[in-house]
Each structure stands twice: as structure tokens, then as C-alpha cells.
Amino acid sequence: MGQNVNEYGQPVGEPLSGWTARARPERTTLQGRFCRLEPLNADVHGVELYKAYCHAPDWRDWTYYPVGPFDTEAGYLAYAREAAGSSDDLHYAVIDLATGRPVGTLALIRVDPASGAIEVGYVNFSPLLKQTPVSTEAQFLLMRYVFDGLGYRRYEWKCDALNAPSRKTATRLGFTFEGIFRQVTVYKGRNRDTAWFAIIDKDWPEVKRAFEQWLAPDNFTSEGVQRTSLSAKREKSV
């Protein structure tokens, strides 16, 4: 690949002719086949979300989450109201279309319209959502909104470097591991080294194709079991 140079012979980045800042994400509903993403509303979603999280046998799902766990419904509702009212982050409730109930949350954060970069964060899926087609489609709906709906260039996933399940999920979803930033922050009284992952616009067509093939009705048995994994679909699309 040829390298771009300026008039002094110095290497410079790829020119972005015609690039303009992108719009910030709006409080809009994203509809899928298995689920729907609705902007978080504590009064509408809060109680059912707390019930969904209480299906877990313990609070280990909150270990790497920046807040929580919440021992009481009131405590969770207070947090949900604060999250829903954020002017910086856009939190969504994941609605399982089979039951009509919210079963988890995720958010768009660290929005940088000028550079076209945005991060998915605050991913907190209850046991009713984990390892289901709903969980995968929820991630896809948000990605598609960012790349196709808003025209962003970069979609990030960051997590505690010690959070092995989160790192595994990022890879499964098609994110590329970019490295570890040491001692990035302190939370819950301990250090956090942060693992960085991203999908960029050049990756998106292949990532999108794999998601669409995986989510297709013919990829599932009558019992709802996948025939081919998402990772395998992505390998075939390369």
C-alpha cells in the first residue's frame, strides 16, 4: 500500500475529502426480529429490568460494571433514572419481543461527532438475555444504527483487561483487539487496565454481512438453536 506524504516528504494520514462531523445519536427506537431497543426509561423499564437481573444466583455480573450491584429495587431505580437522564450517554433497554419485557441494557457513550467515533458501553445483560439470539441482535442493531444510520467511522468496545467474558464477546462480535492501556482509571477502589477493541467503517461491510447471515431464519432450527456460529459466518464472508 502506498503511503501518503506531504510537501516535506513526511508520512501523513489518509486524506478524508468531504468529511463532515456526524450527528449525535437520537433517542430513537431500533427494531429487530428478536428484540427492540428503546431509550431507557426508568419508570417504564426499571422494575422489570431489576427483576430480570435478580434471576442471577449472585452479583458476579456486576463485578466489572462501573456501578452496582443493587441490593434493592429502589437502589436500581435511582441509578436507572440517573442513567436515562444523562446528557452525554444514550442508554437503551433491550426488549425481548417474545415476552415484551426488558431483559438488559447497553449504551452509546463517548460520542465524538467531529471524528466519527463512538463507544458501546454499560452492557449489562440479564440471565434472560445472555447467550440468546436476542443478545446478538441487540448488539447488531446498535452497530447498524452507528454505521448505516449515523455514518460514523469507528465503533469502540472497551473493558477491564481482566474481564475475560467481555473480551471474548468483543471478538465474537467482530471487534478487533487493539491493545491494553495500563492504569487508565480507578473504579470500585481498584485499578483498571483497559482492553481496547474497535470496528471501523472499512470492517463494517463484512461484519454486517456475517450478522445478517447469522440472524437469518434459516440459520436456526425450529427449537431456536443456531446452525452456524457467528464467527464461522464471518470467516466465510472474508
C-alpha positions in Angstrom: 0.0 0.0 0.0 1.3 3.4 -0.9 1.9 5.9 1.8 0.6 9.5 1.8 3.3 12.2 2.2 3.1 15.9 2.5 5.2 18.6 0.7 8.1 17.9 3.2 8.2 14.2 2.4 6.7 13.4 5.8 4.2 10.5 6.0 0.7 11.7 6.8 -2.7 10.1 7.3 -5.2 9.1 4.6 -7.0 12.3 3.3 -10.7 12.4 4.1 -12.1 14.5 1.3 -15.5 15.8 2.1 -15.6 14.6 5.6 -18.0 16.4 7.9 -19.0 15.9 11.5 -21.7 13.4 12.1 -24.9 13.9 14.0 -25.2 12.8 17.6 -27.4 9.7 18.2 -31.0 10.4 18.8 -33.5 8.9 21.3 -35.0 6.6 18.7 -36.3 3.0 18.9 -34.4 0.4 16.9 -36.5 -2.6 15.8 -35.2 -6.1 15.1 -36.7 -9.6 14.6 -35.9 -10.9 18.1 -35.7 -7.6 20.0 -36.3 -3.9 20.1 -34.0 -1.3 21.6 -35.9 1.5 23.4 -34.3 4.6 25.0 -34.1 3.7 28.7 -37.0 5.0 30.8 -36.7 4.1 34.5 -40.5 4.4 35.0 -41.3 2.1 32.1 -38.4 -0.4 32.2 -36.8 -0.1 35.7 -38.8 -2.6 37.7 -38.8 -5.4 35.1 -35.1 -4.8 34.5 -34.3 -5.3 38.2 -36.5 -8.5 38.2 -34.5 -9.7 35.2 -31.2 -9.1 36.9 -32.4 -10.9 40.0 -32.6 -14.1 38.1 -28.8 -14.4 38.5 -27.8 -16.6 41.5 -25.3 -13.9 42.7 -24.0 -10.5 41.8 -20.9 -11.5 39.8 -22.2 -9.9 36.6 -21.7 -6.5 38.3 -18.0 -7.1 39.2 -16.7 -5.2 36.1 -19.6 -2.8 35.9 -18.8 0.7 37.0 -21.7 0.8 39.4 -23.8 -1.7 41.5 -24.7 -4.2 42.4 -28.0 -3.1 43.8 -29.5 -4.9 46.7 -32.8 -3.2 46.4 -35.2 -2.3 43.6 -35.2 1.3 44.8 -31.5 1.5 44.5 -31.5 0.2 41.0 -34.4 2.5 40.0 -32.4 5.5 41.3 -29.4 4.5 39.1 -31.7 3.9 36.1 -33.2 7.3 36.4 -29.8 8.9 36.5 -28.6 6.9 33.5 -31.7 7.6 31.5 -31.3 11.4 32.2 -27.7 11.6 31.1 -27.0 14.3 28.5 -23.8 12.5 27.4 -24.7 8.8 27.2 -27.7 7.3 25.5 -28.8 4.2 27.4 -31.1 1.6 25.8 -33.3 -1.1 27.3 -33.3 -4.4 25.3 -36.9 -5.6 24.9 -37.4 -9.3 24.2 -40.1 -9.4 21.5 -41.1 -12.9 22.6 -42.2 -11.7 26.1 -42.4 -7.9 25.6 -40.2 -7.4 28.7 -36.9 -5.6 29.1 -34.1 -8.0 29.8 -30.9 -5.9 29.7 -29.3 -2.6 28.8 -26.5 -1.1 26.8 -25.5 2.4 25.8 -23.8 4.7 23.3 -21.1 6.6 25.1 -18.0 8.9 24.5 -19.7 10.3 21.4 -17.2 12.2 19.2 -19.2 13.6 16.1 -16.2 15.5 14.8 -14.1 12.4 14.4 -16.9 10.0 13.8 -16.1 7.8 16.8 -18.4 6.3 19.4 -18.3 3.6 22.0 -20.7 0.9 23.2 -20.7 0.6 26.9 -22.7 -0.1 30.0 -23.5 -3.5 28.6 -25.5 -5.4 31.3 -27.4 -8.4 30.1 -29.5 -10.4 32.5 -29.6 -14.2 32.5 -32.8 -14.0 30.5 -30.8 -12.4 27.7 -27.3 -14.0 27.8 -26.4 -16.5 25.1 -29.6 -15.9 23.1 -30.2 -14.6 19.6 -31.7 -11.5 21.3 -28.3 -10.6 22.8 -26.6 -10.8 19.5 -29.2 -8.9 17.6 -29.2 -6.2 20.2 -25.5 -5.6 19.6 -26.1 -5.6 15.8 -29.0 -3.1 15.9 -26.8 -0.6 17.7 -23.8 -1.2 15.3 -26.1 -0.8 12.3 -27.5 2.5 13.7 -24.0 3.8 14.2 -22.5 2.9 10.8 -25.5 2.9 8.5 -27.8 5.4 10.3 -25.3 7.9 11.5 -22.3 7.3 9.2 -19.7 7.0 12.0 -16.1 5.8 11.2 -15.2 4.0 14.4 -17.2 1.9 16.9 -15.3 1.0 20.1 -15.6 -1.6 22.8 -13.6 -1.2 26.0 -13.5 -3.3 29.1 -11.4 -4.2 32.1 -8.5 -6.1 30.8 -9.2 -8.9 33.3 -12.8 -9.3 32.1 -12.3 -12.4 30.0 -16.0 -12.9 29.1 -16.3 -9.3 27.8 -13.1 -9.7 25.7 -14.4 -13.0 24.3 -17.7 -11.4 23.4 -16.0 -8.5 21.6 -14.0 -10.9 19.4 -17.1 -12.9 18.7 -19.0 -9.8 17.6 -16.3 -8.9 15.1 -14.3 -6.3 17.0 -10.5 -6.1 16.5 -8.3 -6.1 19.6 -6.1 -3.0 19.6 -4.2 -3.3 22.8 -4.2 -2.6 26.6 -4.0 0.8 28.1 -2.5 0.5 31.6 -3.8 2.1 34.7 -6.5 4.0 32.8 -8.8 4.5 35.7 -9.8 3.6 39.3 -13.2 2.1 40.0 -14.7 0.4 42.9 -11.5 1.1 44.8 -9.2 -0.8 42.4 -7.1 -0.2 39.3 -8.3 -0.9 35.8 -6.2 -1.7 32.9 -8.4 -1.3 29.8 -8.5 -3.6 26.8 -9.5 -1.7 23.6 -11.4 -3.2 20.7 -12.9 -1.5 17.6 -14.8 -1.9 14.4 -14.1 0.7 11.7 -16.1 1.6 8.7 -13.8 -0.4 6.4 -14.5 -3.5 8.5 -18.3 -2.9 8.7 -19.4 -4.5 5.4 -18.0 -7.9 6.2 -19.1 -7.7 9.9 -22.6 -6.7 8.8 -22.9 -9.4 6.2 -22.0 -12.0 8.8 -24.6 -10.7 11.3 -27.3 -10.7 8.6 -26.5 -14.3 7.6 -26.4 -15.4 11.2 -29.7 -13.8 12.1 -31.5 -15.2 9.0 -34.3 -17.5 9.9 -32.7 -20.5 8.0 -29.7 -20.3 10.4 -31.9 -21.6 13.3 -33.6 -24.9 14.0 -37.3 -25.0 14.9 -36.1 -25.1 18.6 -34.1 -21.8 18.0 -30.7 -23.4 18.0 -28.1 -21.8 15.7 -26.9 -24.0 12.8 -23.7 -22.0 12.1 -21.9 -19.7 14.6 -21.4 -16.0 14.0 -17.6 -16.5 13.9 -18.0 -19.1 11.2 -20.3 -16.8 9.2 -17.7 -14.1 9.4 -14.8 -16.4 8.3 -16.8 -17.4 5.3 -17.6 -13.8 4.3 -13.9 -12.8 4.2 
